[in-house]
Amino acid sequence: TVVATNAQGSPDLYLTFVQVTDLQYGHGRHYDMAIARAEDEGYRAPMIAFDHNDAATGALRHALAFMQGDTDEV
């Protein structure tokens, strides 16, 4: 997942799957590849990529629950 600015200038999430070797994954190349794909699709900086193992994934789930009113915990 890449958090980026879309063509309309709004914050957005770009979702993509990339295939990497274990070595590439260990060096964070999957982030670079995801950002490159987002750029190819017209997204622009600022950009940050994260995967299912990063803290941002849990925060995103919590943020969704919060915005949907399923929790009042911040």
mmJSON file of the N, C-alpha and C atoms, coordinates in Angstrom:
{"data_MODEL":{"atom_site":{
"group_PDB":["ATOM","ATOM","ATOM","ATOM","ATOM","ATOM","ATOM","ATOM","ATOM","ATOM","ATOM","ATOM","ATOM","ATOM","ATOM","ATOM","ATOM","ATOM","ATOM","ATOM","ATOM","ATOM","ATOM","ATOM","ATOM","ATOM","ATOM","ATOM","ATOM","ATOM","ATOM","ATOM","ATOM","ATOM","ATOM","ATOM","ATOM","ATOM","ATOM","ATOM","ATOM","ATOM","ATOM","ATOM","ATOM","ATOM","ATOM","ATOM","ATOM","ATOM","ATOM","ATOM","ATOM","ATOM","ATOM","ATOM","ATOM","ATOM","ATOM","ATOM","ATOM","ATOM","ATOM","ATOM","ATOM","ATOM","ATOM","ATOM","ATOM","ATOM","ATOM","ATOM","ATOM","ATOM","ATOM","ATOM","ATOM","ATOM","ATOM","ATOM","ATOM","ATOM","ATOM","ATOM","ATOM","ATOM","ATOM","ATOM","ATOM","ATOM","ATOM","ATOM","ATOM","ATOM","ATOM","ATOM","ATOM","ATOM","ATOM","ATOM","ATOM","ATOM","ATOM","ATOM","ATOM","ATOM","ATOM","ATOM","ATOM","ATOM","ATOM","ATOM","ATOM","ATOM","ATOM","ATOM","ATOM","ATOM","ATOM","ATOM","ATOM","ATOM","ATOM","ATOM","ATOM","ATOM","ATOM","ATOM","ATOM","ATOM","ATOM","ATOM","ATOM","ATOM","ATOM","ATOM","ATOM","ATOM","ATOM","ATOM","ATOM","ATOM","ATOM","ATOM","ATOM","ATOM","ATOM","ATOM","ATOM","ATOM","ATOM","ATOM","ATOM","ATOM","ATOM","ATOM","ATOM","ATOM","ATOM","ATOM","ATOM","ATOM","ATOM","ATOM","ATOM","ATOM","ATOM","ATOM","ATOM","ATOM","ATOM","ATOM","ATOM","ATOM","ATOM","ATOM","ATOM","ATOM","ATOM","ATOM","ATOM","ATOM","ATOM","ATOM","ATOM","ATOM","ATOM","ATOM","ATOM","ATOM","ATOM","ATOM","ATOM","ATOM","ATOM","ATOM","ATOM","ATOM","ATOM","ATOM","ATOM","ATOM","ATOM","ATOM","ATOM","ATOM","ATOM","ATOM","ATOM","ATOM","ATOM","ATOM","ATOM","ATOM","ATOM","ATOM","ATOM","ATOM","ATOM","ATOM","ATOM","ATOM"],
"id":[1,2,3,4,5,6,7,8,9,10,11,12,13,14,15,16,17,18,19,20,21,22,23,24,25,26,27,28,29,30,31,32,33,34,35,36,37,38,39,40,41,42,43,44,45,46,47,48,49,50,51,52,53,54,55,56,57,58,59,60,61,62,63,64,65,66,67,68,69,70,71,72,73,74,75,76,77,78,79,80,81,82,83,84,85,86,87,88,89,90,91,92,93,94,95,96,97,98,99,100,101,102,103,104,105,106,107,108,109,110,111,112,113,114,115,116,117,118,119,120,121,122,123,124,125,126,127,128,129,130,131,132,133,134,135,136,137,138,139,140,141,142,143,144,145,146,147,148,149,150,151,152,153,154,155,156,157,158,159,160,161,162,163,164,165,166,167,168,169,170,171,172,173,174,175,176,177,178,179,180,181,182,183,184,185,186,187,188,189,190,191,192,193,194,195,196,197,198,199,200,201,202,203,204,205,206,207,208,209,210,211,212,213,214,215,216,217,218,219,220,221,222],
"type_symbol":["N","C","C","N","C","C","N","C","C","N","C","C","N","C","C","N","C","C","N","C","C","N","C","C","N","C","C","N","C","C","N","C","C","N","C","C","N","C","C","N","C","C","N","C","C","N","C","C","N","C","C","N","C","C","N","C","C","N","C","C","N","C","C","N","C","C","N","C","C","N","C","C","N","C","C","N","C","C","N","C","C","N","C","C","N","C","C","N","C","C","N","C","C","N","C","C","N","C","C","N","C","C","N","C","C","N","C","C","N","C","C","N","C","C","N","C","C","N","C","C","N","C","C","N","C","C","N","C","C","N","C","C","N","C","C","N","C","C","N","C","C","N","C","C","N","C","C","N","C","C","N","C","C","N","C","C","N","C","C","N","C","C","N","C","C","N","C","C","N","C","C","N","C","C","N","C","C","N","C","C","N","C","C","N","C","C","N","C","C","N","C","C","N","C","C","N","C","C","N","C","C","N","C","C","N","C","C","N","C","C","N","C","C","N","C","C","N","C","C","N","C","C"],
"label_atom_id":["N","CA","C","N","CA","C","N","CA","C","N","CA","C","N","CA","C","N","CA","C","N","CA","C","N","CA","C","N","CA","C","N","CA","C","N","CA","C","N","CA","C","N","CA","C","N","CA","C","N","CA","C","N","CA","C","N","CA","C","N","CA","C","N","CA","C","N","CA","C","N","CA","C","N","CA","C","N","CA","C","N","CA","C","N","CA","C","N","CA","C","N","CA","C","N","CA","C","N","CA","C","N","CA","C","N","CA","C","N","CA","C","N","CA","C","N","CA","C","N","CA","C","N","CA","C","N","CA","C","N","CA","C","N","CA","C","N","CA","C","N","CA","C","N","CA","C","N","CA","C","N","CA","C","N","CA","C","N","CA","C","N","CA","C","N","CA","C","N","CA","C","N","CA","C","N","CA","C","N","CA","C","N","CA","C","N","CA","C","N","CA","C","N","CA","C","N","CA","C","N","CA","C","N","CA","C","N","CA","C","N","CA","C","N","CA","C","N","CA","C","N","CA","C","N","CA","C","N","CA","C","N","CA","C","N","CA","C","N","CA","C","N","CA","C","N","CA","C","N","CA","C","N","CA","C","N","CA","C"],
"label_alt_id":[null,null,null,null,null,null,null,null,null,null,null,null,null,null,null,null,null,null,null,null,null,null,null,null,null,null,null,null,null,null,null,null,null,null,null,null,null,null,null,null,null,null,null,null,null,null,null,null,null,null,null,null,null,null,null,null,null,null,null,null,null,null,null,null,null,null,null,null,null,null,null,null,null,null,null,null,null,null,null,null,null,null,null,null,null,null,null,null,null,null,null,null,null,null,null,null,null,null,null,null,null,null,null,null,null,null,null,null,null,null,null,null,null,null,null,null,null,null,null,null,null,null,null,null,null,null,null,null,null,null,null,null,null,null,null,null,null,null,null,null,null,null,null,null,null,null,null,null,null,null,null,null,null,null,null,null,null,null,null,null,null,null,null,null,null,null,null,null,null,null,null,null,null,null,null,null,null,null,null,null,null,null,null,null,null,null,null,null,null,null,null,null,null,null,null,null,null,null,null,null,null,null,null,null,null,null,null,null,null,null,null,null,null,null,null,null,null,null,null,null,null,null],
"label_comp_id":["THR","THR","THR","VAL","VAL","VAL","VAL","VAL","VAL","ALA","ALA","ALA","THR","THR","THR","ASN","ASN","ASN","ALA","ALA","ALA","GLN","GLN","GLN","GLY","GLY","GLY","SER","SER","SER","PRO","PRO","PRO","ASP","ASP","ASP","LEU","LEU","LEU","TYR","TYR","TYR","LEU","LEU","LEU","THR","THR","THR","PHE","PHE","PHE","VAL","VAL","VAL","GLN","GLN","GLN","VAL","VAL","VAL","THR","THR","THR","ASP","ASP","ASP","LEU","LEU","LEU","GLN","GLN","GLN","TYR","TYR","TYR","GLY","GLY","GLY","HIS","HIS","HIS","GLY","GLY","GLY","ARG","ARG","ARG","HIS","HIS","HIS","TYR","TYR","TYR","ASP","ASP","ASP","MET","MET","MET","ALA","ALA","ALA","ILE","ILE","ILE","ALA","ALA","ALA","ARG","ARG","ARG","ALA","ALA","ALA","GLU","GLU","GLU","ASP","ASP","ASP","GLU","GLU","GLU","GLY","GLY","GLY","TYR","TYR","TYR","ARG","ARG","ARG","ALA","ALA","ALA","PRO","PRO","PRO","MET","MET","MET","ILE","ILE","ILE","ALA","ALA","ALA","PHE","PHE","PHE","ASP","ASP","ASP","HIS","HIS","HIS","ASN","ASN","ASN","ASP","ASP","ASP","ALA","ALA","ALA","ALA","ALA","ALA","THR","THR","THR","GLY","GLY","GLY","ALA","ALA","ALA","LEU","LEU","LEU","ARG","ARG","ARG","HIS","HIS","HIS","ALA","ALA","ALA","LEU","LEU","LEU","ALA","ALA","ALA","PHE","PHE","PHE","MET","MET","MET","GLN","GLN","GLN","GLY","GLY","GLY","ASP","ASP","ASP","THR","THR","THR","ASP","ASP","ASP","GLU","GLU","GLU","VAL","VAL","VAL"],
"label_asym_id":["A","A","A","A","A","A","A","A","A","A","A","A","A","A","A","A","A","A","A","A","A","A","A","A","A","A","A","A","A","A","A","A","A","A","A","A","A","A","A","A","A","A","A","A","A","A","A","A","A","A","A","A","A","A","A","A","A","A","A","A","A","A","A","A","A","A","A","A","A","A","A","A","A","A","A","A","A","A","A","A","A","A","A","A","A","A","A","A","A","A","A","A","A","A","A","A","A","A","A","A","A","A","A","A","A","A","A","A","A","A","A","A","A","A","A","A","A","A","A","A","A","A","A","A","A","A","A","A","A","A","A","A","A","A","A","A","A","A","A","A","A","A","A","A","A","A","A","A","A","A","A","A","A","A","A","A","A","A","A","A","A","A","A","A","A","A","A","A","A","A","A","A","A","A","A","A","A","A","A","A","A","A","A","A","A","A","A","A","A","A","A","A","A","A","A","A","A","A","A","A","A","A","A","A","A","A","A","A","A","A","A","A","A","A","A","A","A","A","A","A","A","A"],
"label_entity_id":["1","1","1","1","1","1","1","1","1","1","1","1","1","1","1","1","1","1","1","1","1","1","1","1","1","1","1","1","1","1","1","1","1","1","1","1","1","1","1","1","1","1","1","1","1","1","1","1","1","1","1","1","1","1","1","1","1","1","1","1","1","1","1","1","1","1","1","1","1","1","1","1","1","1","1","1","1","1","1","1","1","1","1","1","1","1","1","1","1","1","1","1","1","1","1","1","1","1","1","1","1","1","1","1","1","1","1","1","1","1","1","1","1","1","1","1","1","1","1","1","1","1","1","1","1","1","1","1","1","1","1","1","1","1","1","1","1","1","1","1","1","1","1","1","1","1","1","1","1","1","1","1","1","1","1","1","1","1","1","1","1","1","1","1","1","1","1","1","1","1","1","1","1","1","1","1","1","1","1","1","1","1","1","1","1","1","1","1","1","1","1","1","1","1","1","1","1","1","1","1","1","1","1","1","1","1","1","1","1","1","1","1","1","1","1","1","1","1","1","1","1","1"],
"label_seq_id":[1,1,1,2,2,2,3,3,3,4,4,4,5,5,5,6,6,6,7,7,7,8,8,8,9,9,9,10,10,10,11,11,11,12,12,12,13,13,13,14,14,14,15,15,15,16,16,16,17,17,17,18,18,18,19,19,19,20,20,20,21,21,21,22,22,22,23,23,23,24,24,24,25,25,25,26,26,26,27,27,27,28,28,28,29,29,29,30,30,30,31,31,31,32,32,32,33,33,33,34,34,34,35,35,35,36,36,36,37,37,37,38,38,38,39,39,39,40,40,40,41,41,41,42,42,42,43,43,43,44,44,44,45,45,45,46,46,46,47,47,47,48,48,48,49,49,49,50,50,50,51,51,51,52,52,52,53,53,53,54,54,54,55,55,55,56,56,56,57,57,57,58,58,58,59,59,59,60,60,60,61,61,61,62,62,62,63,63,63,64,64,64,65,65,65,66,66,66,67,67,67,68,68,68,69,69,69,70,70,70,71,71,71,72,72,72,73,73,73,74,74,74],
"pdbx_PDB_ins_code":[null,null,null,null,null,null,null,null,null,null,null,null,null,null,null,null,null,null,null,null,null,null,null,null,null,null,null,null,null,null,null,null,null,null,null,null,null,null,null,null,null,null,null,null,null,null,null,null,null,null,null,null,null,null,null,null,null,null,null,null,null,null,null,null,null,null,null,null,null,null,null,null,null,null,null,null,null,null,null,null,null,null,null,null,null,null,null,null,null,null,null,null,null,null,null,null,null,null,null,null,null,null,null,null,null,null,null,null,null,null,null,null,null,null,null,null,null,null,null,null,null,null,null,null,null,null,null,null,null,null,null,null,null,null,null,null,null,null,null,null,null,null,null,null,null,null,null,null,null,null,null,null,null,null,null,null,null,null,null,null,null,null,null,null,null,null,null,null,null,null,null,null,null,null,null,null,null,null,null,null,null,null,null,null,null,null,null,null,null,null,null,null,null,null,null,null,null,null,null,null,null,null,null,null,null,null,null,null,null,null,null,null,null,null,null,null,null,null,null,null,null,null],
"Cartn_x":[0.847,0.0,0.886,0.512,1.246,0.276,0.654,-0.083,0.54,-0.289,0.233,-0.814,-0.441,-1.349,-1.811,-3.136,-3.645,-3.632,-4.081,-4.035,-4.873,-5.876,-6.713,-6.119,-4.968,-4.308,-4.788,-5.578,-6.118,-5.295,-5.254,-4.573,-5.321,-4.561,-5.177,-4.31,-4.889,-4.164,-4.079,-2.89,-2.68,-2.348,-3.139,-2.961,-2.348,-1.313,-0.656,0.049,0.248,1.064,2.337,3.459,4.725,5.366,6.104,6.823,8.297,8.847,10.257,10.855,12.159,12.85,12.941,13.329,13.516,14.575,15.621,16.685,16.174,15.424,14.856,13.904,13.102,12.18,12.958,14.017,14.839,15.481,15.715,16.31,15.263,13.977,12.914,12.607,13.077,12.843,11.355,10.558,9.125,8.475,8.987,8.482,8.801,10.039,10.454,9.634,9.383,8.618,7.169,6.582,5.198,5.106,6.065,6.075,6.26,7.123,7.325,6.038,5.31,4.034,3.032,2.978,2.065,2.408,3.702,4.124,3.694,3.831,3.419,1.921,1.146,-0.31,-0.748,0.225,-0.106,-0.111,0.209,0.297,1.603,1.624,2.834,3.125,4.317,4.807,3.937,3.892,4.651,4.072,4.954,4.563,5.297,4.595,5.225,4.513,5.3,4.75,4.848,3.886,3.938,3.323,3.67,3.121,2.4,1.927,1.119,1.865,3.173,3.957,4.255,3.907,4.226,3.122,3.511,2.562,1.431,1.705,0.683,-0.535,-0.349,-1.47,-2.464,-1.966,-2.839,-3.49,-2.724,-3.269,-4.369,-4.193,-5.195,-6.498,-6.392,-7.593,-8.291,-7.529,-8.095,-8.733,-8.075,-8.608,-9.936,-10.037,-11.279,-12.409,-12.144,-13.155,-13.572,-12.603,-12.881,-13.762,-13.409,-14.159,-15.558,-15.73,-17.045,-17.888,-17.297,-18.036,-18.094,-17.27,-17.28,-16.517,-15.759,-15.011,-14.847,-14.732,-14.448,-13.053,-12.246,-10.872,-9.989,-9.173,-8.253,-6.907],
"Cartn_y":[-1.175,0.0,1.231,2.198,3.455,4.588,5.384,6.61,7.689,8.359,9.325,10.381,11.306,12.328,11.9,11.888,11.476,12.648,12.412,13.422,14.653,14.498,15.634,16.405,15.944,16.612,16.185,15.117,14.626,13.458,13.297,12.129,10.865,9.808,8.583,7.386,6.209,4.949,4.256,3.824,3.05,1.631,0.676,-0.721,-1.504,-2.279,-3.088,-4.271,-5.31,-6.449,-6.428,-6.707,-6.828,-8.147,-8.729,-9.97,-9.653,-10.092,-9.863,-11.125,-11.219,-12.312,-11.975,-12.961,-12.719,-11.652,-11.682,-10.694,-9.286,-9.165,-7.872,-7.378,-8.285,-7.923,-7.419,-8.13,-7.75,-6.384,-5.977,-4.668,-3.592,-3.949,-2.963,-2.604,-3.419,-3.115,-3.125,-3.902,-3.95,-2.579,-1.797,-0.433,0.412,0.326,1.087,0.712,-0.588,-1.061,-0.574,-0.596,-0.131,1.367,2.14,3.58,3.856,3.103,3.28,2.997,1.978,1.679,2.81,3.328,4.436,5.642,5.944,7.054,6.816,5.583,5.24,5.453,5.355,5.52,6.96,7.882,9.292,9.826,9.004,9.478,10.238,11.137,11.927,12.128,12.654,12.867,13.901,13.796,12.853,11.453,10.477,9.065,8.282,7.329,6.359,5.032,3.966,2.631,1.832,0.928,0.013,-1.313,-2.352,-3.679,-4.228,-5.454,-6.063,-6.271,-6.182,-6.356,-5.043,-3.929,-2.627,-2.153,-1.328,-0.788,-0.016,0.571,1.351,0.504,-0.776,-1.648,-1.713,-1.917,-1.942,-0.592,0.476,1.812,2.095,1.603,1.797,1.09,-0.124,-0.847,-0.072,0.434,1.198,2.491,3.155,4.401,4.156,3.068,2.737,2.52,1.754,1.522,2.835,3.703,4.998,5.854,5.92,6.755,6.211,4.886,4.301,4.346,4.868,4.986,3.702,2.707,1.436,1.49,2.546,2.731,4.217,4.575,5.983,6.126,5.058,5.101,5.758,6.673,7.357,6.696],
"Cartn_z":[0.0,0.0,0.0,-0.82,-0.878,-0.521,0.455,0.766,-0.104,-0.897,-1.86,-2.163,-3.024,-3.518,-4.907,-5.122,-6.429,-7.405,-8.612,-9.678,-9.351,-8.476,-8.091,-6.905,-6.398,-5.291,-3.921,-3.872,-2.606,-2.077,-0.756,-0.199,-0.604,-0.893,-1.402,-1.031,-1.174,-1.003,-2.348,-2.721,-3.94,-3.5,-3.941,-3.561,-4.704,-4.406,-5.431,-4.787,-5.556,-5.147,-5.97,-5.338,-6.053,-5.672,-6.603,-6.338,-6.176,-5.046,-4.76,-4.145,-4.212,-3.532,-2.047,-1.243,0.184,0.422,-0.379,-0.238,-0.559,-1.643,-2.003,-0.916,-0.39,0.687,1.901,2.244,3.378,3.227,1.987,1.712,1.435,1.546,1.353,-0.08,-1.024,-2.446,-2.798,-2.056,-2.358,-2.172,-1.213,-1.037,-2.27,-2.729,-3.912,-5.133,-5.289,-6.444,-6.375,-5.196,-5.035,-5.326,-4.843,-5.104,-6.6,-7.249,-8.695,-9.461,-9.065,-9.728,-9.507,-8.281,-7.995,-8.865,-8.992,-9.853,-11.29,-11.765,-13.133,-13.346,-12.259,-12.34,-12.069,-11.937,-11.793,-10.372,-9.409,-8.026,-7.855,-6.864,-6.674,-5.19,-4.93,-3.569,-2.856,-1.55,-0.722,-0.817,-0.741,-0.802,0.268,0.83,1.722,1.512,1.459,1.247,2.54,2.71,3.846,3.448,4.203,3.919,5.145,5.029,6.079,7.393,7.392,8.611,9.333,8.745,9.323,10.271,11.217,12.196,11.516,10.372,9.666,9.31,9.092,8.754,9.906,11.109,12.28,12.52,12.313,12.494,11.471,10.252,9.217,9.584,10.104,10.552,11.663,12.616,13.722,13.212,12.281,11.725,11.013,10.282,9.594,10.597,11.645,12.675,13.326,13.59,14.203,13.294,11.996,11.058,10.798,10.941,10.744,12.021,13.104,14.353,15.146,14.78,15.481,16.802,17.014,18.246,18.501,19.763,20.071,20.647,20.532,20.998,19.956,20.398,19.494,19.58],
"occupancy":[1.0,1.0,1.0,1.0,1.0,1.0,1.0,1.0,1.0,1.0,1.0,1.0,1.0,1.0,1.0,1.0,1.0,1.0,1.0,1.0,1.0,1.0,1.0,1.0,1.0,1.0,1.0,1.0,1.0,1.0,1.0,1.0,1.0,1.0,1.0,1.0,1.0,1.0,1.0,1.0,1.0,1.0,1.0,1.0,1.0,1.0,1.0,1.0,1.0,1.0,1.0,1.0,1.0,1.0,1.0,1.0,1.0,1.0,1.0,1.0,1.0,1.0,1.0,1.0,1.0,1.0,1.0,1.0,1.0,1.0,1.0,1.0,1.0,1.0,1.0,1.0,1.0,1.0,1.0,1.0,1.0,1.0,1.0,1.0,1.0,1.0,1.0,1.0,1.0,1.0,1.0,1.0,1.0,1.0,1.0,1.0,1.0,1.0,1.0,1.0,1.0,1.0,1.0,1.0,1.0,1.0,1.0,1.0,1.0,1.0,1.0,1.0,1.0,1.0,1.0,1.0,1.0,1.0,1.0,1.0,1.0,1.0,1.0,1.0,1.0,1.0,1.0,1.0,1.0,1.0,1.0,1.0,1.0,1.0,1.0,1.0,1.0,1.0,1.0,1.0,1.0,1.0,1.0,1.0,1.0,1.0,1.0,1.0,1.0,1.0,1.0,1.0,1.0,1.0,1.0,1.0,1.0,1.0,1.0,1.0,1.0,1.0,1.0,1.0,1.0,1.0,1.0,1.0,1.0,1.0,1.0,1.0,1.0,1.0,1.0,1.0,1.0,1.0,1.0,1.0,1.0,1.0,1.0,1.0,1.0,1.0,1.0,1.0,1.0,1.0,1.0,1.0,1.0,1.0,1.0,1.0,1.0,1.0,1.0,1.0,1.0,1.0,1.0,1.0,1.0,1.0,1.0,1.0,1.0,1.0,1.0,1.0,1.0,1.0,1.0,1.0,1.0,1.0,1.0,1.0,1.0,1.0],
"B_iso_or_equiv":[0.0,0.0,0.0,0.0,0.0,0.0,0.0,0.0,0.0,0.0,0.0,0.0,0.0,0.0,0.0,0.0,0.0,0.0,0.0,0.0,0.0,0.0,0.0,0.0,0.0,0.0,0.0,0.0,0.0,0.0,0.0,0.0,0.0,0.0,0.0,0.0,0.0,0.0,0.0,0.0,0.0,0.0,0.0,0.0,0.0,0.0,0.0,0.0,0.0,0.0,0.0,0.0,0.0,0.0,0.0,0.0,0.0,0.0,0.0,0.0,0.0,0.0,0.0,0.0,0.0,0.0,0.0,0.0,0.0,0.0,0.0,0.0,0.0,0.0,0.0,0.0,0.0,0.0,0.0,0.0,0.0,0.0,0.0,0.0,0.0,0.0,0.0,0.0,0.0,0.0,0.0,0.0,0.0,0.0,0.0,0.0,0.0,0.0,0.0,0.0,0.0,0.0,0.0,0.0,0.0,0.0,0.0,0.0,0.0,0.0,0.0,0.0,0.0,0.0,0.0,0.0,0.0,0.0,0.0,0.0,0.0,0.0,0.0,0.0,0.0,0.0,0.0,0.0,0.0,0.0,0.0,0.0,0.0,0.0,0.0,0.0,0.0,0.0,0.0,0.0,0.0,0.0,0.0,0.0,0.0,0.0,0.0,0.0,0.0,0.0,0.0,0.0,0.0,0.0,0.0,0.0,0.0,0.0,0.0,0.0,0.0,0.0,0.0,0.0,0.0,0.0,0.0,0.0,0.0,0.0,0.0,0.0,0.0,0.0,0.0,0.0,0.0,0.0,0.0,0.0,0.0,0.0,0.0,0.0,0.0,0.0,0.0,0.0,0.0,0.0,0.0,0.0,0.0,0.0,0.0,0.0,0.0,0.0,0.0,0.0,0.0,0.0,0.0,0.0,0.0,0.0,0.0,0.0,0.0,0.0,0.0,0.0,0.0,0.0,0.0,0.0,0.0,0.0,0.0,0.0,0.0,0.0],
"pdbx_formal_charge":[null,null,null,null,null,null,null,null,null,null,null,null,null,null,null,null,null,null,null,null,null,null,null,null,null,null,null,null,null,null,null,null,null,null,null,null,null,null,null,null,null,null,null,null,null,null,null,null,null,null,null,null,null,null,null,null,null,null,null,null,null,null,null,null,null,null,null,null,null,null,null,null,null,null,null,null,null,null,null,null,null,null,null,null,null,null,null,null,null,null,null,null,null,null,null,null,null,null,null,null,null,null,null,null,null,null,null,null,null,null,null,null,null,null,null,null,null,null,null,null,null,null,null,null,null,null,null,null,null,null,null,null,null,null,null,null,null,null,null,null,null,null,null,null,null,null,null,null,null,null,null,null,null,null,null,null,null,null,null,null,null,null,null,null,null,null,null,null,null,null,null,null,null,null,null,null,null,null,null,null,null,null,null,null,null,null,null,null,null,null,null,null,null,null,null,null,null,null,null,null,null,null,null,null,null,null,null,null,null,null,null,null,null,null,null,null,null,null,null,null,null,null],
"auth_seq_id":[1,1,1,2,2,2,3,3,3,4,4,4,5,5,5,6,6,6,7,7,7,8,8,8,9,9,9,10,10,10,11,11,11,12,12,12,13,13,13,14,14,14,15,15,15,16,16,16,17,17,17,18,18,18,19,19,19,20,20,20,21,21,21,22,22,22,23,23,23,24,24,24,25,25,25,26,26,26,27,27,27,28,28,28,29,29,29,30,30,30,31,31,31,32,32,32,33,33,33,34,34,34,35,35,35,36,36,36,37,37,37,38,38,38,39,39,39,40,40,40,41,41,41,42,42,42,43,43,43,44,44,44,45,45,45,46,46,46,47,47,47,48,48,48,49,49,49,50,50,50,51,51,51,52,52,52,53,53,53,54,54,54,55,55,55,56,56,56,57,57,57,58,58,58,59,59,59,60,60,60,61,61,61,62,62,62,63,63,63,64,64,64,65,65,65,66,66,66,67,67,67,68,68,68,69,69,69,70,70,70,71,71,71,72,72,72,73,73,73,74,74,74],
"auth_comp_id":["THR","THR","THR","VAL","VAL","VAL","VAL","VAL","VAL","ALA","ALA","ALA","THR","THR","THR","ASN","ASN","ASN","ALA","ALA","ALA","GLN","GLN","GLN","GLY","GLY","GLY","SER","SER","SER","PRO","PRO","PRO","ASP","ASP","ASP","LEU","LEU","LEU","TYR","TYR","TYR","LEU","LEU","LEU","THR","THR","THR","PHE","PHE","PHE","VAL","VAL","VAL","GLN","GLN","GLN","VAL","VAL","VAL","THR","THR","THR","ASP","ASP","ASP","LEU","LEU","LEU","GLN","GLN","GLN","TYR","TYR","TYR","GLY","GLY","GLY","HIS","HIS","HIS","GLY","GLY","GLY","ARG","ARG","ARG","HIS","HIS","HIS","TYR","TYR","TYR","ASP","ASP","ASP","MET","MET","MET","ALA","ALA","ALA","ILE","ILE","ILE","ALA","ALA","ALA","ARG","ARG","ARG","ALA","ALA","ALA","GLU","GLU","GLU","ASP","ASP","ASP","GLU","GLU","GLU","GLY","GLY","GLY","TYR","TYR","TYR","ARG","ARG","ARG","ALA","ALA","ALA","PRO","PRO","PRO","MET","MET","MET","ILE","ILE","ILE","ALA","ALA","ALA","PHE","PHE","PHE","ASP","ASP","ASP","HIS","HIS","HIS","ASN","ASN","ASN","ASP","ASP","ASP","ALA","ALA","ALA","ALA","ALA","ALA","THR","THR","THR","GLY","GLY","GLY","ALA","ALA","ALA","LEU","LEU","LEU","ARG","ARG","ARG","HIS","HIS","HIS","ALA","ALA","ALA","LEU","LEU","LEU","ALA","ALA","ALA","PHE","PHE","PHE","MET","MET","MET","GLN","GLN","GLN","GLY","GLY","GLY","ASP","ASP","ASP","THR","THR","THR","ASP","ASP","ASP","GLU","GLU","GLU","VAL","VAL","VAL"],
"auth_asym_id":["A","A","A","A","A","A","A","A","A","A","A","A","A","A","A","A","A","A","A","A","A","A","A","A","A","A","A","A","A","A","A","A","A","A","A","A","A","A","A","A","A","A","A","A","A","A","A","A","A","A","A","A","A","A","A","A","A","A","A","A","A","A","A","A","A","A","A","A","A","A","A","A","A","A","A","A","A","A","A","A","A","A","A","A","A","A","A","A","A","A","A","A","A","A","A","A","A","A","A","A","A","A","A","A","A","A","A","A","A","A","A","A","A","A","A","A","A","A","A","A","A","A","A","A","A","A","A","A","A","A","A","A","A","A","A","A","A","A","A","A","A","A","A","A","A","A","A","A","A","A","A","A","A","A","A","A","A","A","A","A","A","A","A","A","A","A","A","A","A","A","A","A","A","A","A","A","A","A","A","A","A","A","A","A","A","A","A","A","A","A","A","A","A","A","A","A","A","A","A","A","A","A","A","A","A","A","A","A","A","A","A","A","A","A","A","A","A","A","A","A","A","A"],
"auth_atom_id":["N","CA","C","N","CA","C","N","CA","C","N","CA","C","N","CA","C","N","CA","C","N","CA","C","N","CA","C","N","CA","C","N","CA","C","N","CA","C","N","CA","C","N","CA","C","N","CA","C","N","CA","C","N","CA","C","N","CA","C","N","CA","C","N","CA","C","N","CA","C","N","CA","C","N","CA","C","N","CA","C","N","CA","C","N","CA","C","N","CA","C","N","CA","C","N","CA","C","N","CA","C","N","CA","C","N","CA","C","N","CA","C","N","CA","C","N","CA","C","N","CA","C","N","CA","C","N","CA","C","N","CA","C","N","CA","C","N","CA","C","N","CA","C","N","CA","C","N","CA","C","N","CA","C","N","CA","C","N","CA","C","N","CA","C","N","CA","C","N","CA","C","N","CA","C","N","CA","C","N","CA","C","N","CA","C","N","CA","C","N","CA","C","N","CA","C","N","CA","C","N","CA","C","N","CA","C","N","CA","C","N","CA","C","N","CA","C","N","CA","C","N","CA","C","N","CA","C","N","CA","C","N","CA","C","N","CA","C","N","CA","C","N","CA","C","N","CA","C","N","CA","C","N","CA","C","N","CA","C"],
"pdbx_PDB_model_num":[1,1,1,1,1,1,1,1,1,1,1,1,1,1,1,1,1,1,1,1,1,1,1,1,1,1,1,1,1,1,1,1,1,1,1,1,1,1,1,1,1,1,1,1,1,1,1,1,1,1,1,1,1,1,1,1,1,1,1,1,1,1,1,1,1,1,1,1,1,1,1,1,1,1,1,1,1,1,1,1,1,1,1,1,1,1,1,1,1,1,1,1,1,1,1,1,1,1,1,1,1,1,1,1,1,1,1,1,1,1,1,1,1,1,1,1,1,1,1,1,1,1,1,1,1,1,1,1,1,1,1,1,1,1,1,1,1,1,1,1,1,1,1,1,1,1,1,1,1,1,1,1,1,1,1,1,1,1,1,1,1,1,1,1,1,1,1,1,1,1,1,1,1,1,1,1,1,1,1,1,1,1,1,1,1,1,1,1,1,1,1,1,1,1,1,1,1,1,1,1,1,1,1,1,1,1,1,1,1,1,1,1,1,1,1,1,1,1,1,1,1,1]
}}}
